[in-house]
């Protein structure tokens, strides 16, 4: 019999929300009530493993060090950044990172296997080589094709492999 986890929040914006309907006879239902101060699942993994915020900080330091004229705060640039980051997080190599947020939040009891954080992988060893597309110095290693790419090819032109 399939299991379904229902998380209900005490936050005022979610009060009275009836978007999730489950046929209780068709599955085992596990309900977890979250307190107003609980963190979202995505932030738990990020805070403990240097995920999204670590990537933002690393990109900022790359922009400053290489003197790249790029404003993340501009609407189009912010949308590109979020889109590319979301695409990166969908890579198979980050499944442990994503499942760690569910584990740390108490939604699962199975501790994920050790994993490399997105920041360490994307900007760690192998990220500073020749860009796979344009041969300039790269700064980011793609988590899907595992090839190095420069800032322009990966973050501005939205590399997809």
N, CA and C atoms as a LAMMPS dump frame, in Angstrom:
ITEM: TIMESTEP
0
ITEM: NUMBER OF ATOMS
483
ITEM: BOX BOUNDS ff ff ff
-5.0000000000000000e+02 5.0000000000000000e+02
-5.0000000000000000e+02 5.0000000000000000e+02
-5.0000000000000000e+02 5.0000000000000000e+02
ITEM: ATOMS id mol type element x y z
1 1 1 N 0.849 -1.179 0
2 1 2 C 0 0 0
3 1 3 C 0.897 1.246 0
4 2 1 N 0.659 2.214 -0.882
5 2 2 C 1.498 3.415 -0.939
6 2 3 C 1.303 4.288 0.293
7 3 1 N 2.364 5.039 0.627
8 3 2 C 2.306 5.972 1.752
9 3 3 C 2.241 7.389 1.227
10 4 1 N 1.57 8.247 1.948
11 4 2 C 1.484 9.651 1.593
12 4 3 C 1.808 10.46 2.828
13 5 1 N 2.741 11.41 2.687
14 5 2 C 3.054 12.288 3.805
15 5 3 C 2.362 13.607 3.582
16 6 1 N 1.621 14.063 4.57
17 6 2 C 0.952 15.353 4.523
18 6 3 C 1.626 16.26 5.535
19 7 1 N 2.08 17.405 5.093
20 7 2 C 2.68 18.379 5.995
21 7 3 C 1.746 19.561 6.089
22 8 1 N 1.314 19.857 7.283
23 8 2 C 0.449 21.017 7.455
24 8 3 C 1.221 22.067 8.222
25 9 1 N 1.029 23.294 7.854
26 9 2 C 1.787 24.375 8.479
27 9 3 C 0.867 25.256 9.305
28 10 1 N 1.425 25.803 10.363
29 10 2 C 0.673 26.702 11.222
30 10 3 C 0.785 28.147 10.746
31 11 1 N 1.505 28.374 9.656
32 11 2 C 1.699 29.727 9.152
33 11 3 C 0.363 30.29 8.682
34 12 1 N 0.126 31.57 8.95
35 12 2 C -1.175 32.178 8.656
36 12 3 C -1.522 32.149 7.163
37 13 1 N -0.513 32.197 6.285
38 13 2 C -0.81 32.204 4.852
39 13 3 C -1.306 30.846 4.366
40 14 1 N -1.073 29.786 5.139
41 14 2 C -1.512 28.457 4.741
42 14 3 C -2.754 27.985 5.489
43 15 1 N -3.269 28.805 6.376
44 15 2 C -4.437 28.417 7.158
45 15 3 C -5.642 28.212 6.247
46 16 1 N -6.342 27.132 6.424
47 16 2 C -7.54 26.849 5.662
48 16 3 C -7.284 26.371 4.247
49 17 1 N -6.044 26.046 3.921
50 17 2 C -5.714 25.582 2.567
51 17 3 C -6.219 24.153 2.389
52 18 1 N -7.01 23.929 1.362
53 18 2 C -7.595 22.599 1.145
54 18 3 C -7.193 22.037 -0.208
55 19 1 N -6.006 22.397 -0.686
56 19 2 C -5.578 21.96 -2.01
57 19 3 C -5.174 20.504 -2.074
58 20 1 N -4.84 19.885 -0.96
59 20 2 C -4.391 18.497 -0.953
60 20 3 C -5.524 17.6 -0.469
61 21 1 N -5.946 16.711 -1.33
62 21 2 C -7.025 15.785 -0.989
63 21 3 C -6.483 14.371 -1.12
64 22 1 N -6.741 13.53 -0.136
65 22 2 C -6.239 12.156 -0.163
66 22 3 C -7.37 11.198 0.184
67 23 1 N -7.448 10.13 -0.554
68 23 2 C -8.386 9.078 -0.241
69 23 3 C -7.728 8.201 0.825
70 24 1 N -8.114 8.388 2.07
71 24 2 C -7.45 7.722 3.189
72 24 3 C -7.51 6.205 3.085
73 25 1 N -8.508 5.671 2.437
74 25 2 C -8.611 4.219 2.307
75 25 3 C -7.604 3.681 1.299
76 26 1 N -7.106 4.525 0.389
77 26 2 C -6.212 4.073 -0.682
78 26 3 C -4.744 4.097 -0.289
79 27 1 N -4.408 4.762 0.819
80 27 2 C -2.994 4.828 1.178
81 27 3 C -2.82 5.043 2.679
82 28 1 N -1.616 4.704 3.167
83 28 2 C -1.245 5.012 4.545
84 28 3 C -0.905 6.495 4.593
85 29 1 N -1.483 7.213 5.513
86 29 2 C -1.258 8.646 5.586
87 29 3 C -0.44 8.98 6.822
88 30 1 N 0.613 9.752 6.622
89 30 2 C 1.459 10.221 7.714
90 30 3 C 1.32 11.737 7.72
91 31 1 N 0.929 12.301 8.858
92 31 2 C 0.75 13.742 8.946
93 31 3 C 1.803 14.318 9.876
94 32 1 N 2.424 15.4 9.441
95 32 2 C 3.405 16.089 10.274
96 32 3 C 2.996 17.548 10.342
97 33 1 N 2.724 18.036 11.533
98 33 2 C 2.392 19.444 11.717
99 33 3 C 3.679 20.211 11.954
100 34 1 N 3.845 21.304 11.244
101 34 2 C 5.038 22.116 11.418
102 34 3 C 4.687 23.354 12.221
103 35 1 N 5.608 23.764 13.048
104 35 2 C 5.414 24.974 13.83
105 35 3 C 5.682 26.186 12.94
106 36 1 N 5.191 27.353 13.316
107 36 2 C 5.398 28.545 12.486
108 36 3 C 6.866 28.868 12.26
109 37 1 N 7.741 28.452 13.174
110 37 2 C 9.159 28.78 13.056
111 37 3 C 9.96 27.706 12.313
112 38 1 N 9.333 26.611 11.892
113 38 2 C 10.051 25.573 11.147
114 38 3 C 10.543 26.107 9.81
115 39 1 N 11.672 25.579 9.394
116 39 2 C 12.254 26.004 8.128
117 39 3 C 11.714 25.162 6.981
118 40 1 N 11.605 25.75 5.79
119 40 2 C 11.23 24.953 4.626
120 40 3 C 12.287 23.894 4.338
121 41 1 N 11.879 22.809 3.72
122 41 2 C 12.782 21.696 3.424
123 41 3 C 13.97 22.155 2.593
124 42 1 N 13.732 23.001 1.602
125 42 2 C 14.822 23.447 0.738
126 42 3 C 15.874 24.233 1.511
127 43 1 N 15.457 24.999 2.509
128 43 2 C 16.407 25.787 3.271
129 43 3 C 17.202 24.93 4.243
130 44 1 N 16.617 23.843 4.735
131 44 2 C 17.341 22.971 5.671
132 44 3 C 18.599 22.39 5.041
133 45 1 N 18.46 21.806 3.868
134 45 2 C 19.624 21.229 3.196
135 45 3 C 20.614 22.318 2.835
136 46 1 N 20.11 23.443 2.373
137 46 2 C 20.98 24.526 1.95
138 46 3 C 21.792 25.073 3.125
139 47 1 N 21.142 25.25 4.268
140 47 2 C 21.816 25.813 5.437
141 47 3 C 22.879 24.872 5.968
142 48 1 N 22.609 23.584 5.96
143 48 2 C 23.545 22.627 6.531
144 48 3 C 24.654 22.216 5.581
145 49 1 N 24.477 22.424 4.28
146 49 2 C 25.465 21.941 3.31
147 49 3 C 25.984 23.013 2.378
148 50 1 N 25.695 24.266 2.64
149 50 2 C 26.196 25.34 1.788
150 50 3 C 25.636 25.297 0.39
151 51 1 N 24.37 25.042 0.234
152 51 2 C 23.748 24.89 -1.083
153 51 3 C 23.54 26.184 -1.825
154 52 1 N 22.307 26.631 -1.938
155 52 2 C 21.962 27.776 -2.77
156 52 3 C 22.709 29.046 -2.362
157 53 1 N 22.717 29.333 -1.072
158 53 2 C 23.375 30.55 -0.619
159 53 3 C 24.877 30.474 -0.879
160 54 1 N 25.46 29.296 -0.74
161 54 2 C 26.878 29.13 -1.029
162 54 3 C 27.185 29.369 -2.495
163 55 1 N 26.281 28.939 -3.37
164 55 2 C 26.462 29.164 -4.805
165 55 3 C 26.342 30.652 -5.116
166 56 1 N 25.383 31.334 -4.497
167 56 2 C 25.233 32.774 -4.709
168 56 3 C 26.487 33.521 -4.28
169 57 1 N 27.028 33.177 -3.11
170 57 2 C 28.228 33.848 -2.614
171 57 3 C 29.422 33.574 -3.512
172 58 1 N 29.552 32.343 -3.984
173 58 2 C 30.673 31.991 -4.854
174 58 3 C 30.577 32.738 -6.188
175 59 1 N 29.38 32.847 -6.752
176 59 2 C 29.206 33.593 -8
177 59 3 C 29.52 35.071 -7.81
178 60 1 N 29.137 35.623 -6.678
179 60 2 C 29.438 37.029 -6.397
180 60 3 C 30.941 37.251 -6.346
181 61 1 N 31.669 36.344 -5.701
182 61 2 C 33.121 36.505 -5.627
183 61 3 C 33.769 36.342 -7.006
184 62 1 N 33.218 35.467 -7.854
185 62 2 C 33.739 35.314 -9.223
186 62 3 C 33.515 36.6 -10.019
187 63 1 N 32.328 37.188 -9.883
188 63 2 C 32.026 38.437 -10.592
189 63 3 C 32.978 39.553 -10.174
190 64 1 N 33.25 39.643 -8.875
191 64 2 C 34.146 40.683 -8.385
192 64 3 C 35.591 40.422 -8.796
193 65 1 N 36.035 39.186 -8.681
194 65 2 C 37.429 38.851 -8.995
195 65 3 C 37.738 39.01 -10.478
196 66 1 N 36.807 38.613 -11.33
197 66 2 C 37.039 38.688 -12.786
198 66 3 C 36.541 39.995 -13.395
199 67 1 N 36.008 40.883 -12.548
200 67 2 C 35.484 42.179 -12.987
201 67 3 C 34.485 42.036 -14.134
202 68 1 N 33.539 41.132 -13.951
203 68 2 C 32.488 40.896 -14.943
204 68 3 C 31.342 41.854 -14.663
205 69 1 N 30.933 42.594 -15.682
206 69 2 C 29.84 43.559 -15.539
207 69 3 C 28.509 42.808 -15.63
208 70 1 N 28.009 42.382 -14.49
209 70 2 C 26.783 41.574 -14.437
210 70 3 C 26.068 41.896 -13.143
211 71 1 N 24.826 42.321 -13.228
212 71 2 C 24.049 42.637 -12.035
213 71 3 C 23.014 41.549 -11.816
214 72 1 N 23.195 40.771 -10.77
215 72 2 C 22.264 39.69 -10.456
216 72 3 C 20.901 40.25 -10.085
217 73 1 N 20.87 41.463 -9.552
218 73 2 C 19.608 42.04 -9.09
219 73 3 C 18.678 42.465 -10.234
220 74 1 N 19.176 42.555 -11.46
221 74 2 C 18.289 42.878 -12.576
222 74 3 C 17.334 41.719 -12.813
223 75 1 N 16.115 42.045 -13.174
224 75 2 C 15.074 41.026 -13.261
225 75 3 C 15.438 39.862 -14.177
226 76 1 N 15.869 40.131 -15.395
227 76 2 C 16.198 39.047 -16.333
228 76 3 C 17.355 38.199 -15.822
229 77 1 N 18.364 38.851 -15.255
230 77 2 C 19.504 38.111 -14.733
231 77 3 C 19.109 37.241 -13.546
232 78 1 N 18.246 37.754 -12.694
233 78 2 C 17.788 36.98 -11.542
234 78 3 C 16.976 35.768 -11.994
235 79 1 N 16.119 35.959 -12.983
236 79 2 C 15.321 34.845 -13.502
237 79 3 C 16.208 33.788 -14.157
238 80 1 N 17.228 34.226 -14.904
239 80 2 C 18.17 33.282 -15.513
240 80 3 C 18.912 32.501 -14.443
241 81 1 N 19.367 33.21 -13.407
242 81 2 C 20.106 32.561 -12.319
243 81 3 C 19.256 31.503 -11.627
244 82 1 N 18.036 31.859 -11.284
245 82 2 C 17.141 30.918 -10.592
246 82 3 C 16.814 29.734 -11.499
247 83 1 N 16.562 30.004 -12.774
248 83 2 C 16.264 28.932 -13.722
249 83 3 C 17.435 27.97 -13.861
250 84 1 N 18.632 28.506 -14.009
251 84 2 C 19.822 27.664 -14.172
252 84 3 C 20.108 26.881 -12.896
253 85 1 N 19.94 27.522 -11.76
254 85 2 C 20.179 26.841 -10.486
255 85 3 C 19.175 25.713 -10.277
256 86 1 N 17.926 25.944 -10.623
257 86 2 C 16.902 24.9 -10.515
258 86 3 C 17.242 23.733 -11.436
259 87 1 N 17.696 24.024 -12.639
260 87 2 C 18.095 22.979 -13.584
261 87 3 C 19.279 22.179 -13.03
262 88 1 N 20.224 22.867 -12.413
263 88 2 C 21.397 22.19 -11.825
264 88 3 C 20.988 21.267 -10.679
265 89 1 N 20.067 21.719 -9.836
266 89 2 C 19.666 20.919 -8.676
267 89 3 C 18.937 19.643 -9.077
268 90 1 N 18.452 19.576 -10.306
269 90 2 C 17.778 18.376 -10.794
270 90 3 C 18.738 17.287 -11.249
271 91 1 N 20.031 17.552 -11.202
272 91 2 C 21.021 16.558 -11.624
273 91 3 C 21.013 15.366 -10.664
274 92 1 N 21.248 14.188 -11.199
275 92 2 C 21.253 12.966 -10.385
276 92 3 C 22.257 13.032 -9.241
277 93 1 N 23.366 13.719 -9.457
278 93 2 C 24.411 13.75 -8.432
279 93 3 C 23.985 14.516 -7.175
280 94 1 N 22.92 15.321 -7.255
281 94 2 C 22.465 16.087 -6.101
282 94 3 C 21.246 15.476 -5.411
283 95 1 N 20.901 14.242 -5.732
284 95 2 C 19.75 13.597 -5.085
285 95 3 C 19.955 13.468 -3.581
286 96 1 N 21.179 13.163 -3.172
287 96 2 C 21.48 13.067 -1.745
288 96 3 C 21.317 14.393 -1.05
289 97 1 N 21.717 15.47 -1.702
290 97 2 C 21.577 16.819 -1.15
291 97 3 C 20.107 17.162 -0.94
292 98 1 N 19.285 16.864 -1.925
293 98 2 C 17.853 17.16 -1.835
294 98 3 C 17.195 16.297 -0.761
295 99 1 N 17.53 15.012 -0.726
296 99 2 C 16.916 14.133 0.269
297 99 3 C 17.389 14.462 1.684
298 100 1 N 18.552 15.104 1.818
299 100 2 C 19.035 15.499 3.141
300 100 3 C 18.103 16.534 3.775
301 101 1 N 17.532 17.415 2.958
302 101 2 C 16.58 18.396 3.483
303 101 3 C 15.354 17.73 4.079
304 102 1 N 14.866 16.679 3.425
305 102 2 C 13.722 15.935 3.95
306 102 3 C 14.1 15.192 5.236
307 103 1 N 15.316 14.654 5.269
308 103 2 C 15.79 13.939 6.459
309 103 3 C 15.964 14.912 7.631
310 104 1 N 16.629 16.037 7.38
311 104 2 C 16.898 17.003 8.438
312 104 3 C 15.611 17.623 8.957
313 105 1 N 14.605 17.76 8.098
314 105 2 C 13.322 18.315 8.513
315 105 3 C 12.43 17.322 9.231
316 106 1 N 12.827 16.051 9.288
317 106 2 C 12.045 15.046 9.982
318 106 3 C 10.972 14.396 9.128
319 107 1 N 10.998 14.628 7.819
320 107 2 C 9.993 14.044 6.943
321 107 3 C 10.311 12.601 6.585
322 108 1 N 11.59 12.225 6.638
323 108 2 C 11.995 10.832 6.429
324 108 3 C 12.942 10.434 7.547
325 109 1 N 13.045 9.149 7.772
326 109 2 C 13.949 8.669 8.819
327 109 3 C 15.208 8.036 8.246
328 110 1 N 15.265 7.885 6.94
329 110 2 C 16.427 7.278 6.293
330 110 3 C 17.465 8.352 6.003
331 111 1 N 18.628 8.224 6.633
332 111 2 C 19.694 9.196 6.415
333 111 3 C 20.311 8.945 5.043
334 112 1 N 20.443 9.998 4.209
335 112 2 C 21.025 9.798 2.877
336 112 3 C 22.516 9.474 2.962
337 113 1 N 23.016 8.845 1.92
338 113 2 C 24.432 8.515 1.841
339 113 3 C 25.245 9.806 1.766
340 114 1 N 26.527 9.749 2.119
341 114 2 C 27.365 10.949 2.006
342 114 3 C 27.348 11.494 0.574
343 115 1 N 27.38 12.807 0.44
344 115 2 C 27.294 13.441 -0.865
345 115 3 C 28.163 14.688 -0.886
346 116 1 N 28.456 15.156 -2.078
347 116 2 C 29.21 16.385 -2.268
348 116 3 C 28.203 17.516 -2.454
349 117 1 N 28.398 18.617 -1.746
350 117 2 C 27.449 19.73 -1.855
351 117 3 C 27.532 20.352 -3.244
352 118 1 N 26.446 20.967 -3.706
353 118 2 C 26.456 21.599 -5.028
354 118 3 C 27.568 22.641 -5.182
355 119 1 N 27.773 23.437 -4.153
356 119 2 C 28.82 24.465 -4.222
357 119 3 C 30.195 23.827 -4.396
358 120 1 N 30.486 22.802 -3.612
359 120 2 C 31.792 22.15 -3.703
360 120 3 C 31.996 21.486 -5.052
361 121 1 N 30.946 20.901 -5.607
362 121 2 C 31.091 20.232 -6.893
363 121 3 C 31.221 21.24 -8.037
364 122 1 N 30.3 22.199 -8.084
365 122 2 C 30.263 23.123 -9.224
366 122 3 C 31.441 24.077 -9.276
367 123 1 N 32.011 24.425 -8.103
368 123 2 C 33.113 25.384 -8.076
369 123 3 C 34.396 24.782 -7.516
370 124 1 N 34.421 23.489 -7.288
371 124 2 C 35.592 22.827 -6.716
372 124 3 C 36.608 22.431 -7.775
373 125 1 N 37.291 21.327 -7.529
374 125 2 C 38.333 20.883 -8.458
375 125 3 C 37.725 20.557 -9.824
376 126 1 N 38.429 20.95 -10.864
377 126 2 C 37.957 20.701 -12.217
378 126 3 C 37.116 21.824 -12.789
379 127 1 N 36.774 22.814 -11.951
380 127 2 C 35.949 23.913 -12.46
381 127 3 C 36.802 24.994 -13.115
382 128 1 N 38.085 25.051 -12.791
383 128 2 C 38.975 26.069 -13.351
384 128 3 C 39.823 25.491 -14.472
385 129 1 N 39.196 25.194 -15.57
386 129 2 C 39.884 24.669 -16.752
387 129 3 C 39.4 25.472 -17.957
388 130 1 N 39.763 25.042 -19.14
389 130 2 C 39.286 25.722 -20.352
390 130 3 C 37.807 25.405 -20.553
391 131 1 N 37.03 26.426 -20.904
392 131 2 C 35.597 26.252 -21.149
393 131 3 C 35.383 25.275 -22.298
394 132 1 N 34.406 24.417 -22.144
395 132 2 C 34.11 23.403 -23.156
396 132 3 C 33.569 24.014 -24.446
397 133 1 N 32.97 25.213 -24.363
398 133 2 C 32.373 25.851 -25.539
399 133 3 C 33.278 26.868 -26.217
400 134 1 N 33.886 27.759 -25.421
401 134 2 C 34.606 28.887 -26.028
402 134 3 C 36.095 28.928 -25.689
403 135 1 N 36.606 27.995 -24.942
404 135 2 C 38.032 27.873 -24.58
405 135 3 C 38.548 28.946 -23.625
406 136 1 N 37.696 29.843 -23.124
407 136 2 C 38.169 30.802 -22.122
408 136 3 C 38.211 30.103 -20.763
409 137 1 N 38.751 30.776 -19.755
410 137 2 C 38.891 30.161 -18.433
411 137 3 C 37.514 29.934 -17.82
412 138 1 N 37.257 28.717 -17.418
413 138 2 C 35.938 28.39 -16.857
414 138 3 C 35.897 28.67 -15.366
415 139 1 N 34.689 28.696 -14.822
416 139 2 C 34.509 28.911 -13.386
417 139 3 C 33.467 27.964 -12.808
418 140 1 N 32.747 27.249 -13.651
419 140 2 C 31.661 26.39 -13.191
420 140 3 C 31.728 25.042 -13.892
421 141 1 N 31.568 23.98 -13.113
422 141 2 C 31.522 22.634 -13.669
423 141 3 C 30.058 22.194 -13.715
424 142 1 N 29.586 21.807 -14.886
425 142 2 C 28.191 21.407 -15.045
426 142 3 C 27.935 20.097 -14.295
427 143 1 N 26.908 20.054 -13.441
428 143 2 C 26.628 18.828 -12.689
429 143 3 C 26.007 17.715 -13.535
430 144 1 N 25.579 18.027 -14.737
431 144 2 C 24.963 17.007 -15.583
432 144 3 C 25.955 16.398 -16.567
433 145 1 N 26.668 17.229 -17.335
434 145 2 C 27.615 16.68 -18.313
435 145 3 C 29.035 16.617 -17.762
436 146 1 N 29.268 17.213 -16.588
437 146 2 C 30.556 17.196 -15.886
438 146 3 C 31.676 17.868 -16.669
439 147 1 N 31.33 18.869 -17.494
440 147 2 C 32.323 19.617 -18.259
441 147 3 C 32.408 21.034 -17.71
442 148 1 N 33.621 21.648 -17.76
443 148 2 C 33.772 23.022 -17.263
444 148 3 C 33.244 24.048 -18.26
445 149 1 N 32.673 25.143 -17.728
446 149 2 C 32.126 26.214 -18.563
447 149 3 C 32.45 27.56 -17.939
448 150 1 N 32.633 28.561 -18.789
449 150 2 C 32.892 29.915 -18.303
450 150 3 C 31.573 30.533 -17.822
451 151 1 N 31.685 31.677 -17.161
452 151 2 C 30.504 32.348 -16.621
453 151 3 C 29.51 32.685 -17.73
454 152 1 N 30.014 33.2 -18.823
455 152 2 C 29.145 33.603 -19.931
456 152 3 C 28.376 32.415 -20.513
457 153 1 N 29.069 31.325 -20.791
458 153 2 C 28.414 30.156 -21.412
459 153 3 C 27.442 29.459 -20.468
460 154 1 N 27.793 29.375 -19.182
461 154 2 C 26.961 28.613 -18.247
462 154 3 C 25.828 29.445 -17.657
463 155 1 N 26.129 30.645 -17.143
464 155 2 C 25.14 31.417 -16.406
465 155 3 C 24.386 32.431 -17.265
466 156 1 N 25.008 32.994 -18.289
467 156 2 C 24.328 33.998 -19.112
468 156 3 C 23.615 33.351 -20.299
469 157 1 N 24.318 32.466 -21.001
470 157 2 C 23.702 31.791 -22.163
471 157 3 C 22.931 30.544 -21.766
472 158 1 N 22.877 30.246 -20.465
473 158 2 C 22.119 29.118 -19.895
474 158 3 C 22.461 27.787 -20.565
475 159 1 N 23.667 27.316 -20.3
476 159 2 C 24.127 26.03 -20.832
477 159 3 C 23.138 24.918 -20.499
478 160 1 N 22.776 24.136 -21.479
479 160 2 C 21.973 22.922 -21.298
480 160 3 C 22.65 21.831 -22.086
481 161 1 N 22.867 20.691 -21.452
482 161 2 C 23.522 19.589 -22.155
483 161 3 C 22.541 18.454 -22.397
